[in-house]
Amino acid sequence: MSHLFPTYQRWEVEPASAQGTYLTGKDGKEYLDFTSGIGVCNLGHRPPQVELAVSGQLKEYWHVSNLFQQGIQEKAAKLLAEASGLDYVFFSNSGAEANEAAIKLARKATGRSKVISFIKSFHGRTFGTMAATGQDKIKQGFGTMLETFVHIPFNDAEALKKEIDGETAAVILEVIQGEGGINVASSEFLSAVEASCKEHGALLIIDEIQTGVGRTGKAFAFQHFALKPDIITVAKGLGSGFPIGAIVGSAELKGAFGPGSHGSTFGGNPISVSAAVATMETIFEPVFLKQAMDMGNYLFEKAGEKLGSLEGVLAIKGMGLMVGIEISGNVQETLALLREKGMLALPAGENVIRLLPPLNMSQEEADKALNLLEETITALAPAAS
């Protein structure tokens, strides 16, 4: 009997060890891991530089609270600020907490309450971030949602222009909707969102929880476009598996988050922050980002060549090393067969296979993954048709 609440549809795999792009189960079976812990292990499992940094911090101190000055936090904040082009950082424990903080900051800084989000978005499972999320399945059974959150179609600038007004505190969006099905925003839409925010004095919050820290070949996904957000939120890939999240905001917002306005007992924990520093020092190097972008282009191009014409494949979409394969068949059945063949991947939306490999994977690993996907999709093609 398990004493865990059954909140997850767990796979049949129980990990015994993991290194790089591979995970080994307790039964001895090895898997090519293209989940990266749902976009968390951007340097693969147990990257040596992160392990070394954490080991060093463990020998110094584990926790003291945010009443103390901590140089490791200042170092991490500087790396985030410089990489994003923004100014001030608040550390949380997770992506949901980061989005909660961003919503609080926007409402406090503007004195307004209305927040606009988008259909098929995902921002977390707390009450605030659940209300911001544009997916009804996330909200079922939890009663009345928090007020003043409005959801409109993604990539629809006209819908935004009709909804945004002088009561709007912020617009929150993902440049690529991850959980919603790997839906990429158009540059025209993003430009229109930014212009509308400026026109009405609303803040632009970009949720980089899944797309940030190199996932798309740049430090942050918004940097593929000529955007200047007021706030970005970061988590997943920031700590290489250690729990951490953050918001990064513009200098104009400093006064809204003064002493006592927000807090977190464990936010900015030195163990997690040391992992984040080692992760960022690796990923934010221009050479590393260039290699990640090149690998993303390779994976996307080869996926098109190998999978694009298969029966049951409807589309291949995404950016960088965040790739979605839209299929007509049953995604969970496809992923189960893929695991049997020795590869781990994720679902997204209703019918999308989501690939989130480590940013430093090899071409050989990319080719192996695509071969396994081809075998799996082909084997299930009669059911898909």
C-alpha positions as CSV (number, residue, x, y, z in Angstrom):
1,M,0.0,0.0,0.0
2,S,1.3,3.5,-0.9
3,H,0.8,6.3,1.6
4,L,1.2,8.9,-1.1
5,F,-1.8,10.8,-2.4
6,P,-2.5,9.5,-6.0
7,T,-2.0,12.9,-7.6
8,Y,0.3,11.6,-10.3
9,Q,-0.2,9.0,-13.0
10,R,3.2,7.4,-12.3
11,W,5.1,5.4,-14.8
12,E,6.3,1.9,-14.3
13,V,9.9,3.1,-14.1
14,E,11.7,3.4,-10.7
15,P,15.1,5.1,-11.1
16,A,18.2,3.6,-9.6
17,S,20.7,6.0,-11.0
18,A,21.1,8.6,-13.7
19,Q,24.0,10.4,-15.5
20,G,24.0,12.7,-18.4
21,T,21.3,11.9,-20.9
22,Y,20.6,8.4,-19.5
23,L,18.6,7.0,-16.6
24,T,18.8,3.5,-15.3
25,G,15.8,1.8,-13.6
26,K,16.0,-0.5,-10.6
27,D,15.4,-3.4,-13.0
28,G,18.7,-2.5,-14.7
29,K,17.0,-1.2,-17.9
30,E,18.7,1.9,-19.4
31,Y,16.6,4.8,-20.8
32,L,17.5,7.6,-23.1
33,D,16.0,10.5,-21.1
34,F,14.4,13.2,-23.2
35,T,12.3,14.6,-20.3
36,S,15.2,16.2,-18.3
37,G,12.9,16.0,-15.3
38,I,10.3,18.0,-17.1
39,G,12.8,20.6,-18.4
40,V,14.8,20.8,-15.1
41,C,18.0,18.9,-15.8
42,N,19.2,21.2,-18.6
43,L,22.8,20.0,-18.2
44,G,21.7,16.4,-17.9
45,H,21.6,14.3,-14.8
46,R,24.3,15.0,-12.1
47,P,26.5,17.5,-14.0
48,P,29.9,17.5,-12.3
49,Q,30.2,21.2,-11.9
50,V,26.9,21.4,-10.1
51,E,27.6,18.4,-7.9
52,L,31.0,20.1,-7.0
53,A,29.3,23.4,-6.1
54,V,26.6,21.7,-4.0
55,S,29.2,19.5,-2.2
56,G,31.2,22.6,-1.3
57,Q,28.1,24.5,0.1
58,L,27.1,21.4,2.1
59,K,30.3,21.7,4.0
60,E,29.7,25.4,4.9
61,Y,26.1,25.9,5.9
62,W,22.7,24.6,4.7
63,H,20.2,27.2,5.9
64,V,20.2,30.4,7.9
65,S,17.1,32.3,6.6
66,N,16.8,35.5,4.6
67,L,17.5,37.7,7.7
68,F,21.2,37.2,6.8
69,Q,23.4,38.6,4.1
70,Q,24.3,35.8,1.7
71,G,27.0,36.4,-1.0
72,I,25.9,33.3,-2.9
73,Q,22.4,34.9,-3.4
74,E,24.0,38.1,-4.6
75,K,26.1,36.2,-7.1
76,A,23.1,34.3,-8.5
77,A,21.0,37.5,-8.7
78,K,23.7,39.2,-10.6
79,L,23.9,36.4,-13.1
80,L,20.1,36.5,-13.6
81,A,20.0,40.2,-14.0
82,E,22.9,40.4,-16.5
83,A,21.5,37.5,-18.5
84,S,18.0,38.9,-18.7
85,G,18.7,42.7,-19.0
86,L,16.5,43.3,-15.9
87,D,17.6,44.5,-12.4
88,Y,16.2,42.9,-9.3
89,V,15.6,39.3,-8.2
90,F,13.4,37.6,-5.6
91,F,14.1,33.9,-5.0
92,S,11.3,31.4,-4.4
93,N,11.2,27.6,-4.2
94,S,9.3,26.8,-7.4
95,G,7.9,28.1,-10.6
96,A,4.4,28.4,-9.2
97,E,5.7,30.5,-6.3
98,A,7.6,32.6,-8.8
99,N,4.5,33.3,-10.7
100,E,2.6,34.1,-7.5
101,A,5.3,36.6,-6.6
102,A,5.1,38.2,-10.1
103,I,1.3,38.6,-9.9
104,K,1.6,40.1,-6.4
105,L,4.4,42.5,-7.5
106,A,2.4,43.6,-10.6
107,R,-0.8,44.3,-8.6
108,K,1.1,46.1,-5.9
109,A,3.2,48.2,-8.3
110,T,0.2,49.3,-10.4
111,G,-2.5,49.4,-7.8
112,R,-4.7,47.4,-10.1
113,S,-6.1,43.9,-9.9
114,K,-7.0,42.6,-13.4
115,V,-4.5,40.1,-15.0
116,I,-4.9,38.9,-18.5
117,S,-3.7,35.4,-19.4
118,F,-4.2,33.1,-22.4
119,I,-6.2,30.0,-23.2
120,K,-4.0,26.8,-23.0
121,S,-1.5,28.6,-20.8
122,F,-0.1,27.0,-17.6
123,H,1.3,29.0,-14.7
124,G,1.0,26.7,-11.7
125,R,-1.3,25.0,-9.3
126,T,-1.6,27.4,-6.4
127,F,-4.9,29.3,-6.2
128,G,-3.4,32.4,-7.8
129,T,-1.5,30.6,-10.6
130,M,-4.3,28.2,-11.1
131,A,-6.6,31.1,-11.7
132,A,-4.1,32.6,-14.1
133,T,-3.9,29.3,-16.0
134,G,-6.0,29.0,-19.1
135,Q,-6.9,25.3,-18.8
136,D,-10.2,24.3,-17.2
137,K,-8.9,20.7,-16.4
138,I,-6.5,22.3,-13.9
139,K,-9.3,24.0,-12.0
140,Q,-12.0,21.2,-11.9
141,G,-13.2,20.4,-8.4
142,F,-11.7,23.4,-6.6
143,G,-14.7,25.7,-6.6
144,T,-14.8,29.4,-7.5
145,M,-11.5,30.7,-8.8
146,L,-9.9,34.0,-7.7
147,E,-11.5,36.9,-9.4
148,T,-10.0,39.4,-11.9
149,F,-8.2,36.9,-14.1
150,V,-9.3,37.0,-17.7
151,H,-8.3,34.4,-20.4
152,I,-8.3,35.2,-24.1
153,P,-7.1,33.3,-27.2
154,F,-3.3,32.9,-27.7
155,N,-1.7,34.6,-30.7
156,D,-4.8,36.9,-31.0
157,A,-3.7,40.5,-30.8
158,E,-7.2,41.8,-31.5
159,A,-8.7,39.9,-28.6
160,L,-6.1,41.5,-26.3
161,K,-6.8,45.0,-27.6
162,K,-10.5,44.5,-26.8
163,E,-9.8,43.2,-23.2
164,I,-6.9,45.3,-21.9
165,D,-7.8,48.6,-20.2
166,G,-6.9,51.0,-17.5
167,E,-7.8,48.4,-14.8
168,T,-5.2,45.9,-16.1
169,A,-2.3,45.3,-13.8
170,A,-0.5,42.8,-16.1
171,V,-0.5,40.5,-19.0
172,I,1.2,37.1,-18.3
173,L,2.3,34.9,-21.1
174,E,4.6,32.1,-22.2
175,V,6.6,32.7,-25.4
176,I,6.1,28.9,-26.0
177,Q,3.1,27.3,-24.2
178,G,4.6,24.2,-22.8
179,E,1.9,22.2,-21.0
180,G,-0.6,23.6,-23.5
181,G,0.9,21.8,-26.4
182,I,4.2,23.5,-27.5
183,N,2.4,26.5,-29.0
184,V,4.8,29.2,-30.2
185,A,3.9,32.8,-30.1
186,S,4.3,34.8,-33.3
187,S,6.6,37.8,-33.3
188,E,3.7,40.1,-34.4
189,F,1.6,38.9,-31.5
190,L,4.3,39.5,-29.0
191,S,5.1,43.0,-30.3
192,A,1.4,43.8,-30.1
193,V,1.2,42.6,-26.5
194,E,4.1,44.7,-25.5
195,A,2.7,47.8,-27.3
196,S,-0.7,47.3,-25.6
197,C,0.8,47.0,-22.2
198,K,2.7,50.2,-22.7
199,E,-0.4,52.0,-24.0
200,H,-2.4,51.1,-20.9
201,G,0.3,51.1,-18.3
202,A,0.1,47.4,-17.6
203,L,3.1,45.3,-16.8
204,L,4.3,42.5,-19.1
205,I,5.1,39.3,-17.3
206,I,6.8,36.6,-19.3
207,D,6.7,33.1,-17.8
208,E,10.1,31.5,-18.6
209,I,9.6,28.6,-16.2
210,Q,10.0,26.0,-18.9
211,T,11.6,28.1,-21.7
212,G,14.3,29.8,-19.6
213,V,17.9,29.0,-18.8
214,G,19.0,28.1,-22.3
215,R,16.2,25.8,-23.4
216,T,15.6,27.7,-26.7
217,G,19.2,28.4,-27.5
218,K,19.2,31.8,-25.7
219,A,19.3,32.6,-22.0
220,F,15.6,33.3,-22.2
221,A,13.0,32.7,-24.9
222,F,11.9,36.3,-25.0
223,Q,15.3,37.2,-26.3
224,H,14.5,35.7,-29.7
225,F,12.2,38.7,-30.1
226,A,12.6,42.5,-29.6
227,L,10.9,42.4,-26.2
228,K,11.5,44.2,-23.0
229,P,9.4,42.6,-20.3
230,D,8.9,44.2,-16.9
231,I,9.1,40.9,-15.1
232,I,10.2,37.4,-16.0
233,T,9.7,34.2,-13.9
234,V,12.3,31.4,-13.9
235,A,12.5,28.0,-12.2
236,K,12.9,24.5,-13.7
237,G,16.3,24.6,-15.4
238,L,17.7,27.1,-13.0
239,G,18.9,24.7,-10.3
240,S,19.7,21.5,-12.2
241,G,17.2,19.6,-10.1
242,F,17.5,21.5,-6.8
243,P,14.2,23.3,-5.9
244,I,14.5,27.0,-6.8
245,G,12.5,29.7,-8.6
246,A,12.9,33.4,-9.1
247,I,11.4,36.5,-10.5
248,V,13.5,39.1,-12.2
249,G,12.1,42.6,-12.5
250,S,12.9,46.0,-13.8
251,A,14.4,48.8,-11.6
252,E,11.1,50.7,-11.6
253,L,9.6,47.9,-9.5
254,K,12.0,48.0,-6.6
255,G,9.9,50.2,-4.4
256,A,6.9,47.9,-4.6
257,F,8.8,45.0,-3.0
258,G,10.2,46.5,0.1
259,P,10.7,44.9,3.6
260,G,7.7,42.9,4.6
261,S,6.0,43.0,1.3
262,H,6.8,39.4,0.3
263,G,8.9,36.6,1.7
264,S,9.8,32.9,1.7
265,T,11.4,30.9,4.5
266,F,13.2,28.5,2.1
267,G,13.5,30.8,-0.9
268,G,17.1,31.4,-1.9
269,N,18.3,28.4,0.2
270,P,22.1,28.3,-0.2
271,I,22.2,24.7,-1.4
272,S,19.8,25.4,-4.3
273,V,21.4,28.8,-5.0
274,S,24.9,27.2,-5.3
275,A,23.4,24.8,-7.8
276,A,21.9,27.7,-9.7
277,V,25.1,29.6,-9.8
278,A,27.0,26.6,-11.2
279,T,24.2,25.9,-13.7
280,M,24.1,29.5,-15.0
281,E,27.8,29.9,-15.1
282,T,27.8,27.0,-17.6
283,I,24.7,27.7,-19.6
284,F,25.0,31.5,-20.0
285,E,28.4,31.2,-21.7
286,P,27.9,32.3,-25.3
287,V,29.7,29.2,-26.7
288,F,27.4,26.9,-24.7
289,L,24.3,28.8,-25.9
290,K,25.5,28.6,-29.5
291,Q,26.0,24.9,-29.2
292,A,22.5,24.4,-27.7
293,M,21.0,26.5,-30.5
294,D,22.8,24.4,-33.1
295,M,21.7,21.2,-31.5
296,G,18.1,22.5,-31.4
297,N,18.2,23.3,-35.0
298,Y,19.7,19.9,-35.8
299,L,17.0,18.1,-33.7
300,F,14.2,20.1,-35.3
301,E,15.5,19.6,-38.9
302,K,16.1,15.9,-38.5
303,A,12.7,15.4,-36.8
304,G,11.1,17.0,-39.8
305,E,13.0,14.8,-42.2
306,K,12.5,11.5,-40.3
307,L,9.0,12.0,-38.7
308,G,7.3,14.7,-40.7
309,S,5.9,12.4,-43.4
310,L,4.9,9.5,-41.1
311,E,1.3,8.4,-41.0
312,G,-0.2,9.9,-37.8
313,V,2.2,12.8,-37.5
314,L,0.3,16.1,-37.9
315,A,2.9,18.7,-37.1
316,I,6.3,19.3,-35.6
317,K,6.6,22.5,-33.7
318,G,8.6,24.3,-31.1
319,M,11.9,26.2,-30.7
320,G,15.4,25.2,-29.7
321,L,15.4,22.0,-27.6
322,M,11.7,22.3,-26.8
323,V,10.1,20.2,-29.5
324,G,6.5,19.0,-29.9
325,I,5.4,16.2,-32.2
326,E,1.6,16.5,-32.7
327,I,0.1,13.1,-33.5
328,S,-3.4,11.8,-34.3
329,G,-3.0,8.8,-32.1
330,N,-3.1,8.2,-28.4
331,V,-0.2,10.1,-26.8
332,Q,-0.1,8.0,-23.6
333,E,-0.1,4.8,-25.5
334,T,2.7,6.1,-27.7
335,L,4.8,7.2,-24.7
336,A,4.3,3.8,-23.0
337,L,5.6,1.9,-26.1
338,L,8.5,4.4,-26.3
339,R,9.4,3.5,-22.8
340,E,9.4,-0.1,-23.7
341,K,11.9,0.6,-26.4
342,G,14.1,2.5,-23.9
343,M,13.3,6.2,-24.3
344,L,11.5,8.7,-22.0
345,A,9.5,11.6,-23.4
346,L,6.5,13.7,-22.2
347,P,3.0,14.6,-23.2
348,A,1.8,18.2,-23.8
349,G,-1.7,19.3,-24.5
350,E,-4.0,16.6,-25.8
351,N,-2.0,15.0,-28.5
352,V,1.6,16.2,-28.5
353,I,4.8,14.3,-27.7
354,R,7.1,16.7,-25.9
355,L,10.9,16.4,-26.2
356,L,13.0,18.3,-23.6
357,P,16.5,16.7,-23.9
358,P,19.5,18.1,-22.0
359,L,21.0,21.1,-23.8
360,N,24.4,19.4,-24.0
361,M,23.2,16.1,-25.6
362,S,25.1,14.7,-28.6
363,Q,24.0,14.3,-32.2
364,E,24.3,10.6,-31.7
365,E,21.7,10.8,-28.9
366,A,19.4,13.0,-31.0
367,D,19.6,10.4,-33.9
368,K,19.0,7.5,-31.5
369,A,15.9,9.3,-30.1
370,L,14.5,10.0,-33.5
371,N,15.0,6.4,-34.6
372,L,13.1,5.2,-31.5
373,L,10.3,7.7,-32.2
374,E,10.1,6.6,-35.8
375,E,9.8,2.9,-34.8
376,T,7.2,3.7,-32.2
377,I,5.0,6.0,-34.3
378,T,5.2,3.6,-37.2
379,A,4.2,0.6,-35.0
380,L,1.1,2.4,-33.8
381,A,0.2,4.0,-37.2
382,P,-2.7,1.6,-37.9
383,A,-4.3,2.5,-34.6
384,A,-3.7,6.2,-35.3
385,S,-5.4,6.1,-38.7
